[in-house]
Amino acid sequence: PSPGNQISGEEARYIYPDLVVERVGDEYVVSLNDRNVPRLRINRAYERVLRSQSGGDDQAKDFVKNKLKSARWIVQTIEQRRRTMVKVMQKIVEKQRGFFDHGVLHLKPLTLQDVAREIDMHESTVSRVTSGKYVQTPRGVFELKFFFSSGLGTADGEDISSKAAKEKIARLIDQEDKKKPLSDQKIADTLKMEGVDIARRTVAKYREQMGVPSARMRRRH
């Protein structure tokens, strides 16, 4: 309604995923979401002009040659970037298979350096192709940076990602008795009983990052 424009007149910003991950049988297939985006091509007319001119203005021919060279470089760079995006996402799917099969609680620790090493590229290259990029998956749309996080040790010797730990904390808080909310220490103790090695201060940090108030502020009378 018009009165609402006084509060906020900005239009909603929709996210258009750059990549798509689809499950086909027991595998996940990665593709670029650019079916409706026109591909860049070089107009062949300029090459025909160069071939047809045996003489003519050398300066004009050099100008066209240089522009064709620049155009080819741009097209090759874009194609290389497209291939790199798919390559990175395929490696993410491989490393985070547990997430795609079972959800956030099964996210594993993963860094840009881990992926860069696996696909034999520089970490800065992986950072550029994942920055501000989104992927559509069977579990929703996520920013590619979502799949990267630090890890926490577990009793069985394997690590879980910080995002998985946050999800566990959020679930414990959702299920708590609101008259007797769980303290950060109690949450840490509960997670340790589940095999997650986490300190009270780490619980407090994750809770604050999620925007969840302290136990005292969550108490309902």
C-alpha positions as CSV (number, residue, x, y, z in Angstrom):
1,P,0.0,0.0,0.0
2,S,1.1,3.6,-0.7
3,P,1.6,4.6,3.0
4,G,4.2,1.9,3.2
5,N,6.4,3.7,0.7
6,Q,7.2,6.3,3.5
7,I,9.0,3.5,5.3
8,S,10.7,1.7,2.5
9,G,10.4,2.3,-1.2
10,E,13.1,-0.1,-2.4
11,E,12.1,-2.9,-4.7
12,A,12.8,-6.5,-3.7
13,R,16.2,-7.8,-4.9
14,Y,15.9,-11.3,-6.3
15,I,18.7,-13.7,-6.3
16,Y,19.4,-15.4,-9.7
17,P,21.6,-18.5,-9.1
18,D,24.7,-18.7,-11.2
19,L,24.9,-22.5,-10.9
20,V,22.5,-25.3,-10.6
21,V,23.0,-28.6,-8.8
22,E,20.5,-31.4,-9.7
23,R,20.3,-34.9,-8.4
24,V,20.3,-37.5,-11.2
25,G,20.1,-41.0,-9.8
26,D,22.8,-41.3,-7.1
27,E,24.9,-38.5,-8.5
28,Y,24.7,-34.7,-8.4
29,V,25.2,-32.8,-11.7
30,V,26.5,-29.3,-11.8
31,S,25.6,-26.9,-14.6
32,L,25.6,-23.2,-15.3
33,N,22.4,-21.3,-15.0
34,D,22.8,-19.3,-18.2
35,R,20.4,-20.9,-20.6
36,N,18.7,-17.5,-21.2
37,V,21.9,-15.6,-21.4
38,P,23.2,-15.0,-25.0
39,R,26.7,-16.3,-25.7
40,L,29.3,-13.9,-26.9
41,R,30.4,-14.4,-30.5
42,I,32.7,-12.5,-32.8
43,N,31.1,-11.1,-36.0
44,R,32.7,-13.1,-38.9
45,A,32.2,-10.1,-41.2
46,Y,35.3,-8.4,-39.8
47,E,37.5,-11.5,-40.5
48,R,36.1,-11.7,-44.0
49,V,36.9,-8.1,-44.6
50,L,40.5,-8.7,-43.6
51,R,40.8,-11.7,-45.8
52,S,39.3,-10.0,-48.8
53,Q,41.7,-7.0,-48.6
54,S,44.9,-7.6,-50.4
55,G,46.0,-4.0,-50.1
56,G,44.1,-1.1,-48.7
57,D,44.7,1.0,-45.6
58,D,47.3,-0.8,-43.4
59,Q,46.4,1.4,-40.4
60,A,42.7,0.4,-40.7
61,K,43.7,-3.3,-41.0
62,D,45.9,-3.2,-38.0
63,F,43.1,-1.5,-36.0
64,V,40.7,-4.3,-36.9
65,K,43.3,-7.0,-36.2
66,N,43.9,-5.6,-32.7
67,K,40.2,-5.3,-31.9
68,L,39.7,-8.9,-33.1
69,K,42.5,-10.0,-30.9
70,S,41.0,-8.2,-27.9
71,A,37.6,-9.7,-28.6
72,R,38.9,-13.2,-28.8
73,W,40.7,-12.7,-25.5
74,I,37.5,-11.5,-23.8
75,V,35.5,-14.5,-25.1
76,Q,38.2,-17.0,-24.0
77,T,38.4,-15.4,-20.6
78,I,34.7,-15.6,-20.1
79,E,34.7,-19.2,-21.2
80,Q,37.6,-20.0,-18.9
81,R,35.7,-18.4,-16.0
82,R,32.6,-20.5,-16.8
83,R,34.6,-23.7,-16.7
84,T,36.3,-22.7,-13.5
85,M,33.0,-22.0,-11.8
86,V,31.7,-25.5,-12.7
87,K,35.0,-27.1,-11.6
88,V,34.9,-25.4,-8.2
89,M,31.2,-26.3,-7.7
90,Q,31.9,-29.9,-8.6
91,K,34.6,-30.1,-6.0
92,I,32.3,-28.5,-3.4
93,V,29.7,-31.1,-4.1
94,E,32.3,-33.9,-3.8
95,K,33.6,-32.5,-0.5
96,Q,30.1,-31.7,0.9
97,R,28.2,-34.7,-0.2
98,G,26.9,-35.2,3.3
99,F,25.2,-31.8,3.1
100,F,23.5,-32.5,-0.2
101,D,22.3,-36.0,1.0
102,H,21.3,-35.1,4.6
103,G,21.4,-31.4,5.3
104,V,23.3,-28.7,7.3
105,L,24.3,-30.9,10.2
106,H,26.5,-32.9,7.8
107,L,28.5,-29.9,6.5
108,K,32.2,-30.5,6.8
109,P,35.0,-28.0,7.4
110,L,36.2,-26.7,4.0
111,T,38.5,-23.8,3.0
112,L,39.2,-22.0,-0.2
113,Q,42.7,-23.3,0.0
114,D,41.4,-26.9,0.2
115,V,39.5,-26.5,-3.0
116,A,42.2,-24.6,-4.8
117,R,44.7,-27.4,-3.9
118,E,42.3,-30.1,-5.2
119,I,41.7,-28.4,-8.6
120,D,45.3,-27.1,-9.0
121,M,44.4,-23.4,-9.0
122,H,45.4,-20.4,-6.9
123,E,43.3,-19.6,-3.9
124,S,42.6,-16.1,-5.1
125,T,41.1,-17.6,-8.3
126,V,38.7,-19.7,-6.3
127,S,37.9,-16.7,-4.1
128,R,37.0,-14.6,-7.1
129,V,34.7,-17.2,-8.8
130,T,32.8,-17.9,-5.5
131,S,32.5,-14.3,-4.4
132,G,28.9,-13.1,-4.7
133,K,27.9,-16.3,-6.6
134,Y,24.8,-18.4,-5.8
135,V,23.9,-22.0,-6.5
136,Q,20.4,-23.6,-6.7
137,T,20.4,-27.0,-5.0
138,P,17.7,-29.5,-4.0
139,R,18.1,-28.0,-0.5
140,G,17.6,-24.4,-1.6
141,V,19.6,-21.5,-2.9
142,F,22.9,-20.8,-1.2
143,E,25.9,-18.4,-1.7
144,L,28.9,-20.4,-2.6
145,K,30.8,-19.1,0.4
146,F,28.2,-20.9,2.5
147,F,30.0,-24.2,1.9
148,F,33.3,-22.9,3.4
149,S,33.8,-22.8,7.1
150,S,36.3,-23.7,9.9
151,G,35.9,-26.9,11.8
152,L,35.5,-28.3,15.3
153,G,36.9,-31.6,16.6
154,T,34.6,-34.6,17.5
155,A,34.9,-37.6,19.7
156,D,35.2,-40.0,16.7
157,G,38.2,-38.0,15.3
158,E,36.4,-36.3,12.4
159,D,35.6,-32.6,12.2
160,I,32.3,-30.9,11.7
161,S,31.9,-27.4,10.3
162,S,31.2,-24.4,12.4
163,K,27.9,-24.0,10.5
164,A,26.9,-27.5,11.5
165,A,27.7,-26.6,15.1
166,K,25.6,-23.5,14.9
167,E,22.7,-25.6,13.6
168,K,23.0,-27.9,16.6
169,I,23.0,-24.9,18.9
170,A,20.0,-23.4,17.2
171,R,18.1,-26.7,17.5
172,L,18.9,-27.0,21.2
173,I,17.7,-23.5,21.9
174,D,14.5,-24.1,19.9
175,Q,13.7,-27.2,21.9
176,E,14.6,-25.7,25.4
177,D,12.2,-25.0,28.2
178,K,11.6,-21.3,27.8
179,K,11.0,-21.0,31.5
180,K,14.5,-22.5,32.1
181,P,16.6,-21.7,29.0
182,L,19.9,-23.4,28.5
183,S,23.0,-21.5,29.5
184,D,26.0,-21.4,27.1
185,Q,27.8,-23.8,29.4
186,K,24.9,-26.2,29.4
187,I,24.8,-26.1,25.6
188,A,28.5,-26.8,25.5
189,D,28.1,-29.7,27.9
190,T,25.3,-31.1,25.9
191,L,27.2,-30.9,22.6
192,K,30.2,-32.5,24.3
193,M,27.9,-35.4,25.3
194,E,27.1,-35.7,21.6
195,G,30.8,-35.8,20.7
196,V,31.4,-32.2,19.7
197,D,34.4,-30.7,21.3
198,I,33.3,-27.1,21.9
199,A,34.0,-24.5,24.6
200,R,31.5,-22.3,26.3
201,R,33.0,-19.1,24.8
202,T,32.7,-20.6,21.4
203,V,29.0,-21.4,22.0
204,A,28.5,-17.7,23.1
205,K,30.3,-16.5,20.0
206,Y,28.2,-18.6,17.6
207,R,25.0,-17.7,19.5
208,E,25.8,-14.0,19.1
209,Q,26.6,-14.4,15.4
210,M,23.2,-16.0,15.0
211,G,21.5,-13.1,16.7
212,V,20.2,-15.2,19.6
213,P,20.1,-13.4,23.0
214,S,21.6,-14.9,26.2
215,A,19.7,-17.4,28.4
216,R,18.6,-14.6,30.8
217,M,17.1,-12.6,27.9
218,R,15.4,-15.7,26.5
219,R,13.6,-16.6,29.8
220,R,9.8,-16.5,29.7
221,H,7.8,-16.1,32.9
